[in-house]
């Protein structure tokens, strides 16, 4: 009785709870155990400790609920707290007269602060009443597969406020291996120095640049629109190809040996270090695709993989991103049309920032998924569109996203859009790698699971 009561409260808890931006600096200064216990009580809408009592005929039950140990992790943009809830239950029978006792320890986990958008399998920045939300999912033909075993609170989130942050400074800092300070933006002089170009205030020429310094490799910076960005696997190497006009660049790297090969229109170079996985495109991507897209079979059974297992890539573009083929890792099996992940998960983030990466000027910022002649397309990634939104081309298709989707709106003329929440949803909560964040501070219950059950012997009355 007690556990079911808690589970129902967890299912009904706020997902997420909005914290006023003006309140967060004050709360951030007192992020202690007391605050976390208060926050959990607010999320569950319960005041601890408390009791539940019930009875029927000659039987009665009484359960006490109390909060126990709290562990807090202080992360870059938020906190994560694990809090135990102890249930002590007593059952009594009058005839024959005896009592029985049991205990259950439940571990909950909550987060608070500026949260990774990757936490939300579906986030739509649109003000809607509950009945309108249900109608939106139906008319857009959106199906969600959510892990409710340990995530009872998880659900689609329709934000009434602007919640998708356009802050790209962390991506620029890591990708370019430089330090930036808000509100100052990067300028041509700083950018040219990071790219290894002659220092001047002239605009950066169009092209693809591998960032490197004495400590090793950084990310890749692209100035101008890309005709193609292709992700493939060849002989154990992750291969990323860039096509801009009549020029081609290729980045090949092998994590086990820490070897990187960089091929430009002018030369080839080999490095004994790995790039950091940040791809910065100051422009549009006309086609983001996998290997031999134009030659691939129309069916899903023989699809070539695009991502090495465990690889981490974060693609940040200022403008539109067109996804024209499936993108996933080798361990993703297709079982009657259902993606099933077996091994170590890749982390691919596709972020259309909706602003010029250098000047901050507003741009389209949309992600377009175009299956072409395919009936089905599978994308193993987290998609964030900070501009106009997500658009699906064509009708009668099936789009499966293994990860998450955060956007202002979804334009879907008549295809099925299935979103399968990642089994490693919380990887991005503790990573030091930059990820798209919420614009405003939030709190949410992210885990709820029983840890320990104890049954004591019955005690008979004398």
N, C-alpha and C positions, 0 to 999 in steps of 0.2 A: 504493500500500500504506500509506504513512504517513498520508495524509489520511483514508483510510477508517478506520484505527485510531483517529485522534483523534475523528472523527465519532461512532464507536460509543461512545467514552468520554464524549463530550458528551451523547449520547442517554441514557446510563446514569447521568449525574451526578445528584446530589441535587437534588430540586425540591420545596421548597427545603431548605437545610441549617439546622437550628435551632441558634441560638447561645444559650447559657444567659444569662439576664438578668443574673446576677451577674457574668458575664465581660465583658459588653458595655462597661460604663464603663471597664474597664481597656483593652480593645481600642480603644475610641473615642479614647483618649488617644494612641494610636500608629498612627493610620490613615495609614501611609506606603506607599511602593512595596514595601518588604519584606513588609509585612502582606498587601498585595493579591496578591503573587506566591505567598505561602504559602497564601492562601485559594483561589486558582485551582488550585493543586496538590491541595488537599484536595477541592475540588469534583469534579475530574477523577480523583481517586485516582491521581495520577502524581507522581513525583519528578523534577523537571527539574534539569539536563539529563539525557537518556538516549538510548540507541541501540536500534534494531531491526535485526536481521540475518536474512536468509533466503537460500536458494539452491535451485537445481534443475539437475541434470546439470552442464553447463559454465557456468552462469550464477549470479551472486550479486548480492544487493542489500544496501545498508546505508543507513539513514536516521537522521540525528541530529535531535533535538528540543531547542530552546532557547528561553527566554523573552526577549523584547526590550523595546521601549519601553512604558512605562506612563504613562497619563494619568488623573488622579483628579479627579472633580468632587465637591465637598463640598456636599450639598444639605441641606434643612431637617431631615429625619428619617433620612437615610441617605447613603451614598456610592455613586457609580457609577464604576467603573474600566474603562478600555479597555486591554487587554494583548495585545501581538502575540506569536505563536508562530512561530518560523522553522523550517522543515523543510529540511534539506539532504540530498539523496538521491544516491547513487552506485550505478550499475549496472555490473557487470563481466562480460565474456565472455572465456573462455579461448581459444577458437578460432572465428574469428580474434580475436586478443587486442586488446581495446579497452575503454575505460571511457567512460561517459556521466554527465553531471552535471545536476541540476536543483534548483531552489529554489522553495519555496512559502511565502508569508507569509499567515498566518491571523490575523484580528482577533477577539478574544473580548471580551465585555463582561460584567462581573459587578456585582452590587449587594449591599450589606450594611447592615443597620440595621433600623429600623422601616419596613417597606415598604408602599407603597400597595396596598390590597386589590384595586384595579383591575388589578393585574398578573396576577391569577389568573383565568383563564377559568372555572374551577370549583374552589371551595374548600368542603369540607364538614367542619365541626368535629365529627368523629366518629371514634372509635378503631376501626379495622378492619384485619384481616390482608389481604394482597394479594388472596387469592382471594375474600374477602368484598367488597372494593372492586369487583372485576369483576362480582360478582353484584348489588351495589347499583346499578351503572349499568344493568344489564340489567333488573332488576325495576322500576326507576324510569323505564325507557325513555328514558335520556339518551343523546343522540348529540353527540359533540364534533367540531368542525371546527377543527383547529389548524394554524398556519403552521409547518411543519417545515423550511422552506428556511433560515431563519436562527435558528430557535428549536428546536433539536433536543431540549433538555431539558424543554420545556414539557409538562405532563401534569396530569391531575386531582390535586388535593392533598387528602388525607384527614388532617386534623390530629389527633394524639392529645392535644393540649392546647388550652386556650382560646386562640384566635389572633385572633379578631375583636374589635378594640378598640371600646369604647363611649365613648371620649373624644370629646365633642362641643364642647369649649372652642374649638378653632380655628374651627369653623363659627359659634359664637355671636359670637366676636370679630369675624370679618369681616362677618357678616350685620348685626350690631348696631352695628358701628364703635365698639367699646369694647375695653378691655384688661382681661383677667381673669387671676387668678393662682391656680393650684392650691395647696392643695385647696379654696380658697374658691369657693363657687358664687355665681352671680348671685342677687340678691334683688330684691324688688318695687321697692324704691327706685331701684336702678340701672337696672332694666328700664324702669320708667316714664319715667325721664329719657331713655333711648335712644329710646323710642317717641314722645317729644314730649308726654307727658302731664303733668298736674300732679304734682309730686313729693310722694309720700306712701308709706306702707307698706301701703296698700290693694291688694288683688289687681288685676291688670290685667284690665279688662273684655274679654269676648269680642269678637273683631273681627279685622280685617286691617289691618296697619300697614306703610306704606312708610318705611323708615329714611332719614333725610337729615340732613345737617349743612352747615356753611359750605363744606366741601370737595366736596360733591356727594352723590350717592345711595349708599345701601348696599344691603341686601337687603330681604326682606319677612318680617315676623313675623306669625304667625297664632296667636291665643290661642283655644283651643277646637277642637272637631271641625269638619271641613269636609264638607259634603254632596258638593261637586264641586270638583275642580281641573282646569281644562281648558286644554290647550296647543294653540294654533292659529297659523296664519300668515294675515295679511290685508294685502294691498297692500304687501308688503315689511316689515311690522311683525311682530315676535314678540309674540304676545298670550297673556297668562296670566290666566284668569278664576277667581275664587274665589266660591263660593256657600256661605253659612252661614245656614241657616234661610231667612227671607224677604229676606235682604240679599245684595247682589252687589257685588263690587269687580272692577276690571279694570285690569291693567297692560299698556300697549302701548309698545313701544320699537323704534326704528329705528336700528340700529348705524351705517349710512353717514352719517346726519345728526346722530347723538348726541342724538336727541330722544326724550323719554319723556313719555307721557300717563298720568296716574293718575286713575282714575275711582272715586269712592266713592259710597255712598248719598246723601251730602250735597252733593258738589261735584266739579268736575274741575280738575286742575292740569297745567301743562305745564312740563317741565324741560329745560334744555340740557345734560344729562348722562345717563349710562346707569346702570341698577342693576348691582350686581356679581354677580348670578346666584345668590345664596344665598337659598333659600326655607326658612324655619324654621316648622314647623307643630307647635305644642304640643298635639297631639291626634291623632285618627284622620283618615284620608281615606277617605270612603265610596266615592268614585269618582274615580280619576285617569284621564282620557280625552282623546281627540283631538276634532277639530271635528265637531259635529253627530253625535255617536256614535249616538244613537237613530235617526237617519235614514240612516245609512250602509248601503251595500249589504253583503250577507253575503259576497260574493266579495272577493278580495284585489286584483283588478286596478284598481279605481277608488278606492283608499283615499286620502283627503286627507292631506297631510303635516302634521306637528305642530311640527317644529323647523326654524328657519332654519339653513342650512348654516353651520357654524363657531360656532354659538351655544354658550355654556357655561352649564349650569344644574346646580345641586346642590340637591336636594330632601331635607331632613332632617326626618323626622317622629318624634314620640315614640312613637306607637302604630302601629296597623295601617294598611297602605296597600293599597287594592284597585285593581288595574289592570284596567280594563274595556274597553280598546280598543287598537288598534295605536298605537305612538308611534315616528315616524321622520322623517327629513328628506327633501326632495324628490329628492335624487340617489340614493336607494335604489331600484333597479329590481328588479322581480320577474320573474325569468327561470326558467321552469318551477318555480315555488315556491322559488327560491333567491334570497336577498337579495344583491345585488351592489352594492358601494359604488363610486361613480365619482368623486365630488368631495370637497371639504374636509369632514372629519368633524365632526359636532356632538359635544359632550361632555355627556351627561346622566347624572348620578349620582342614584340613588334609594336612600336610606338610611333604613331603619327602625331607630332607635337603641335601642329597648327600654327607654327611661327617660324620665321627665318632663324636659323641657329646662331647667326652672327648679329643681325640688326634687331631681331625681335619682332620684325614686321609680320602682321597676321597673314596666314596662308590657309589654303583649303583644309588640310589636316583630316582627310578622310581615308578609310581603308575600303578597298573594293575587292570583293571575292568573285572571281569569274571562272566557273568550272569549264567554260567552253562547251565542247561536245560531250564532256563527261557527265554521267548521271550522278556520280558521287565524288566528293572531295573531302579529304581528311587533313586537318591542320593541327599539329601538336604544338601549340604555342599559346601565349597570352597576348591578346590583341587589345590595344588601347588607342582609341581615336579621340584626340583632344579638340579636334576641329568640328567639321560638319557631321561626322558619324560614320556608320558602317553601311555599305550598300552591297547587295547581292545581285549579280546579273543573272538573267534568265529565269525560267520557271520549270517546275517539275524536277528539280535537282534535290540532292540531299547533301547538306554541308554539316560536317561533324567537326567541332572544335574541342580538342582534348586539352583543356586548360581553362581559360576564362576570357570574358569579353566585357570591356568597359567603354561606354560611348554616350554621346548626346542623344542619338536616335538610331534606329535600324530601319533601313529601306529594303523590303523583301517582297517582290511582286508575286511570289508563289512557289518558293522552294522550302523544304524542311530544314530548319536550323537546329541541330542538336548540340547542346553544350554538355560535356562530361567534365565535372569538377575533377581536378588533378588529385591523385592519391597522395601527392607530396605538396599539398596546398600550402603548408607552412614553411617550406624551404626558404621562401623569400622573406620570411619574418626575421630571420637571424643572419641572413647573408650580409656581407659588407659591400656587395656589389650594388650599384645604384639601380633602383627600380622606380617606375612611376608611382607617385604618392597621392594621397588625398589632399585636397586644397584646404580642408578644415579638419580639426581634431575630432576623432571618433573613438568610441569604445565598443567592444563586442565580445561576446562569449564565443570562444573558438574550439573548446574541447570539453567533453563531459563523459567520463567513463568510470565504471566501478573498479576499484583496486583490490579490495579485500572484504571477504564475507566471513563472519564467524557466527556459528550457531552454538549456543550454550545448552546444557542439558536442562530438561524440565525439572522444576522444583515443586514437589507435592506438599500440600498443607498437612500439618500434623492432625 
